Amino acid sequence: MDVGIYNENGLKPAPIDIDIDIDIDIDID
């Protein structure tokens, strides 16, 4: 599922989607 998301280096997958989701939730709160 996370095969199109890569870190700036382009080597490891960056599962930042979850981090961003949590960040947005806290921000909205």
CHARMM-style PDB file with segment names, atoms N, HN, CA, C and O in Angstrom:
ATOM      1  N   MET     1       0.850  -1.199   0.000  1.00  0.00      PROA
ATOM      2  CA  MET     1       0.000   0.000   0.000  1.00  0.00      PROA
ATOM      3  C   MET     1       0.890   1.257   0.000  1.00  0.00      PROA
ATOM      4  O   MET     1       0.595   2.227  -0.698  1.00  0.00      PROA
ATOM      5  N   ASP     2       1.965   1.233   0.775  1.00  0.00      PROA
ATOM      6  HN  ASP     2       2.205   0.444   1.341  1.00  0.00      PROA
ATOM      7  CA  ASP     2       2.869   2.395   0.850  1.00  0.00      PROA
ATOM      8  C   ASP     2       4.070   2.157  -0.063  1.00  0.00      PROA
ATOM      9  O   ASP     2       5.219   2.301   0.356  1.00  0.00      PROA
ATOM     10  N   VAL     3       3.792   1.793  -1.308  1.00  0.00      PROA
ATOM     11  HN  VAL     3       2.859   1.676  -1.648  1.00  0.00      PROA
ATOM     12  CA  VAL     3       4.900   1.506  -2.231  1.00  0.00      PROA
ATOM     13  C   VAL     3       5.244   2.757  -3.040  1.00  0.00      PROA
ATOM     14  O   VAL     3       6.263   2.776  -3.731  1.00  0.00      PROA
ATOM     15  N   GLY     4       4.418   3.796  -2.969  1.00  0.00      PROA
ATOM     16  HN  GLY     4       3.590   3.780  -2.408  1.00  0.00      PROA
ATOM     17  CA  GLY     4       4.681   5.006  -3.746  1.00  0.00      PROA
ATOM     18  C   GLY     4       5.211   6.126  -2.870  1.00  0.00      PROA
ATOM     19  O   GLY     4       5.563   7.194  -3.373  1.00  0.00      PROA
ATOM     20  N   ILE     5       5.274   5.894  -1.554  1.00  0.00      PROA
ATOM     21  HN  ILE     5       4.989   5.027  -1.146  1.00  0.00      PROA
ATOM     22  CA  ILE     5       5.747   6.940  -0.637  1.00  0.00      PROA
ATOM     23  C   ILE     5       7.180   6.604  -0.227  1.00  0.00      PROA
ATOM     24  O   ILE     5       7.434   5.526   0.311  1.00  0.00      PROA
ATOM     25  N   TYR     6       8.102   7.508  -0.472  1.00  0.00      PROA
ATOM     26  HN  TYR     6       7.895   8.384  -0.909  1.00  0.00      PROA
ATOM     27  CA  TYR     6       9.505   7.271  -0.101  1.00  0.00      PROA
ATOM     28  C   TYR     6      10.078   8.502   0.597  1.00  0.00      PROA
ATOM     29  O   TYR     6       9.643   9.629   0.361  1.00  0.00      PROA
ATOM     30  N   ASN     7      11.052   8.263   1.450  1.00  0.00      PROA
ATOM     31  HN  ASN     7      11.405   7.347   1.642  1.00  0.00      PROA
ATOM     32  CA  ASN     7      11.705   9.363   2.154  1.00  0.00      PROA
ATOM     33  C   ASN     7      12.462  10.255   1.176  1.00  0.00      PROA
ATOM     34  O   ASN     7      12.569   9.933  -0.007  1.00  0.00      PROA
ATOM     35  N   GLU     8      12.985  11.372   1.665  1.00  0.00      PROA
ATOM     36  HN  GLU     8      12.898  11.634   2.626  1.00  0.00      PROA
ATOM     37  CA  GLU     8      13.758  12.263   0.785  1.00  0.00      PROA
ATOM     38  C   GLU     8      14.899  11.488   0.125  1.00  0.00      PROA
ATOM     39  O   GLU     8      15.243  11.751  -1.028  1.00  0.00      PROA
ATOM     40  N   ASN     9      15.486  10.536   0.851  1.00  0.00      PROA
ATOM     41  HN  ASN     9      15.208  10.323   1.787  1.00  0.00      PROA
ATOM     42  CA  ASN     9      16.582   9.748   0.276  1.00  0.00      PROA
ATOM     43  C   ASN     9      16.050   8.818  -0.804  1.00  0.00      PROA
ATOM     44  O   ASN     9      16.787   8.455  -1.720  1.00  0.00      PROA
ATOM     45  N   GLY    10      14.781   8.425  -0.711  1.00  0.00      PROA
ATOM     46  HN  GLY    10      14.182   8.720   0.033  1.00  0.00      PROA
ATOM     47  CA  GLY    10      14.209   7.526  -1.714  1.00  0.00      PROA
ATOM     48  C   GLY    10      14.678   6.105  -1.512  1.00  0.00      PROA
ATOM     49  O   GLY    10      14.764   5.337  -2.470  1.00  0.00      PROA
ATOM     50  N   LEU    11      14.984   5.740  -0.272  1.00  0.00      PROA
ATOM     51  HN  LEU    11      14.914   6.364   0.507  1.00  0.00      PROA
ATOM     52  CA  LEU    11      15.465   4.389  -0.009  1.00  0.00      PROA
ATOM     53  C   LEU    11      14.454   3.626   0.856  1.00  0.00      PROA
ATOM     54  O   LEU    11      14.108   2.486   0.548  1.00  0.00      PROA
ATOM     55  N   LYS    12      13.996   4.239   1.910  1.00  0.00      PROA
ATOM     56  HN  LYS    12      14.277   5.165   2.161  1.00  0.00      PROA
ATOM     57  CA  LYS    12      13.055   3.549   2.809  1.00  0.00      PROA
ATOM     58  C   LYS    12      11.663   4.172   2.665  1.00  0.00      PROA
ATOM     59  O   LYS    12      11.551   5.371   2.409  1.00  0.00      PROA
ATOM     60  N   PRO    13      10.616   3.384   2.824  1.00  0.00      PROA
ATOM     61  CA  PRO    13       9.252   3.915   2.767  1.00  0.00      PROA
ATOM     62  C   PRO    13       8.980   4.820   3.964  1.00  0.00      PROA
ATOM     63  O   PRO    13       9.363   4.501   5.090  1.00  0.00      PROA
ATOM     64  N   ALA    14       8.320   5.943   3.717  1.00  0.00      PROA
ATOM     65  HN  ALA    14       8.009   6.202   2.803  1.00  0.00      PROA
ATOM     66  CA  ALA    14       8.048   6.895   4.802  1.00  0.00      PROA
ATOM     67  C   ALA    14       6.572   6.834   5.191  1.00  0.00      PROA
ATOM     68  O   ALA    14       5.754   7.533   4.593  1.00  0.00      PROA
ATOM     69  N   PRO    15       6.219   6.021   6.171  1.00  0.00      PROA
ATOM     70  CA  PRO    15       4.825   5.950   6.636  1.00  0.00      PROA
ATOM     71  C   PRO    15       4.456   7.195   7.427  1.00  0.00      PROA
ATOM     72  O   PRO    15       4.069   7.111   8.592  1.00  0.00      PROA
ATOM     73  N   ILE    16       4.579   8.351   6.783  1.00  0.00      PROA
ATOM     74  HN  ILE    16       4.893   8.419   5.836  1.00  0.00      PROA
ATOM     75  CA  ILE    16       4.285   9.610   7.490  1.00  0.00      PROA
ATOM     76  C   ILE    16       2.777   9.877   7.481  1.00  0.00      PROA
ATOM     77  O   ILE    16       2.286  10.734   8.215  1.00  0.00      PROA
ATOM     78  N   ASP    17       2.052   9.133   6.642  1.00  0.00      PROA
ATOM     79  HN  ASP    17       2.451   8.437   6.046  1.00  0.00      PROA
ATOM     80  CA  ASP    17       0.601   9.342   6.575  1.00  0.00      PROA
ATOM     81  C   ASP    17      -0.004   9.242   7.977  1.00  0.00      PROA
ATOM     82  O   ASP    17      -0.809  10.087   8.365  1.00  0.00      PROA
ATOM     83  N   ILE    18       0.379   8.214   8.734  1.00  0.00      PROA
ATOM     84  HN  ILE    18       1.033   7.527   8.419  1.00  0.00      PROA
ATOM     85  CA  ILE    18      -0.174   8.024  10.080  1.00  0.00      PROA
ATOM     86  C   ILE    18       0.280   9.191  10.963  1.00  0.00      PROA
ATOM     87  O   ILE    18      -0.526   9.768  11.692  1.00  0.00      PROA
ATOM     88  N   ASP    19       1.560   9.534  10.896  1.00  0.00      PROA
ATOM     89  HN  ASP    19       2.214   9.065  10.304  1.00  0.00      PROA
ATOM     90  CA  ASP    19       2.069  10.639  11.726  1.00  0.00      PROA
ATOM     91  C   ASP    19       1.290  11.919  11.437  1.00  0.00      PROA
ATOM     92  O   ASP    19       0.879  12.631  12.353  1.00  0.00      PROA
ATOM     93  N   ILE    20       1.097  12.198  10.158  1.00  0.00      PROA
ATOM     94  HN  ILE    20       1.432  11.620   9.414  1.00  0.00      PROA
ATOM     95  CA  ILE    20       0.388  13.429   9.782  1.00  0.00      PROA
ATOM     96  C   ILE    20      -1.042  13.366  10.315  1.00  0.00      PROA
ATOM     97  O   ILE    20      -1.555  14.352  10.844  1.00  0.00      PROA
ATOM     98  N   ASP    21      -1.681  12.210  10.174  1.00  0.00      PROA
ATOM     99  HN  ASP    21      -1.264  11.409   9.744  1.00  0.00      PROA
ATOM    100  CA  ASP    21      -3.062  12.075  10.666  1.00  0.00      PROA
ATOM    101  C   ASP    21      -3.116  12.435  12.149  1.00  0.00      PROA
ATOM    102  O   ASP    21      -3.953  13.236  12.565  1.00  0.00      PROA
ATOM    103  N   ILE    22      -2.228  11.845  12.943  1.00  0.00      PROA
ATOM    104  HN  ILE    22      -1.548  11.195  12.605  1.00  0.00      PROA
ATOM    105  CA  ILE    22      -2.235  12.110  14.390  1.00  0.00      PROA
ATOM    106  C   ILE    22      -1.929  13.594  14.633  1.00  0.00      PROA
ATOM    107  O   ILE    22      -2.580  14.241  15.454  1.00  0.00      PROA
ATOM    108  N   ASP    23      -0.947  14.118  13.924  1.00  0.00      PROA
ATOM    109  HN  ASP    23      -0.418  13.592  13.258  1.00  0.00      PROA
ATOM    110  CA  ASP    23      -0.581  15.530  14.108  1.00  0.00      PROA
ATOM    111  C   ASP    23      -1.788  16.425  13.845  1.00  0.00      PROA
ATOM    112  O   ASP    23      -2.082  17.333  14.623  1.00  0.00      PROA
ATOM    113  N   ILE    24      -2.481  16.160  12.744  1.00  0.00      PROA
ATOM    114  HN  ILE    24      -2.242  15.423  12.112  1.00  0.00      PROA
ATOM    115  CA  ILE    24      -3.644  16.993  12.391  1.00  0.00      PROA
ATOM    116  C   ILE    24      -4.700  16.859  13.490  1.00  0.00      PROA
ATOM    117  O   ILE    24      -5.284  17.854  13.919  1.00  0.00      PROA
ATOM    118  N   ASP    25      -4.938  15.644  13.938  1.00  0.00      PROA
ATOM    119  HN  ASP    25      -4.463  14.836  13.591  1.00  0.00      PROA
ATOM    120  CA  ASP    25      -5.944  15.445  14.987  1.00  0.00      PROA
ATOM    121  C   ASP    25      -5.603  16.302  16.210  1.00  0.00      PROA
ATOM    122  O   ASP    25      -6.458  17.017  16.732  1.00  0.00      PROA
ATOM    123  N   ILE    26      -4.357  16.224  16.657  1.00  0.00      PROA
ATOM    124  HN  ILE    26      -3.662  15.644  16.233  1.00  0.00      PROA
ATOM    125  CA  ILE    26      -3.949  16.991  17.844  1.00  0.00      PROA
ATOM    126  C   ILE    26      -4.069  18.487  17.553  1.00  0.00      PROA
ATOM    127  O   ILE    26      -4.539  19.259  18.389  1.00  0.00      PROA
ATOM    128  N   ASP    27      -3.631  18.885  16.339  1.00  0.00      PROA
ATOM    129  HN  ASP    27      -3.250  18.258  15.660  1.00  0.00      PROA
ATOM    130  CA  ASP    27      -3.695  20.305  15.981  1.00  0.00      PROA
ATOM    131  C   ASP    27      -5.142  20.807  16.064  1.00  0.00      PROA
ATOM    132  O   ASP    27      -5.411  21.866  16.632  1.00  0.00      PROA
ATOM    133  N   ILE    28      -6.061  20.038  15.492  1.00  0.00      PROA
ATOM    134  HN  ILE    28      -5.843  19.178  15.031  1.00  0.00      PROA
ATOM    135  CA  ILE    28      -7.471  20.458  15.488  1.00  0.00      PROA
ATOM    136  C   ILE    28      -7.972  20.531  16.935  1.00  0.00      PROA
ATOM    137  O   ILE    28      -8.688  21.460  17.307  1.00  0.00      PROA
ATOM    138  N   ASP    29      -7.587  19.548  17.736  1.00  0.00      PROA
ATOM    139  HN  ASP    29      -7.005  18.794  17.433  1.00  0.00      PROA
ATOM    140  CA  ASP    29      -8.024  19.548  19.143  1.00  0.00      PROA
ATOM    141  C   ASP    29      -7.560  20.851  19.793  1.00  0.00      PROA
ATOM    142  OT1 ASP    29      -7.812  21.075  20.977  1.00  0.00      PROA
TER     143      ASP     29
END
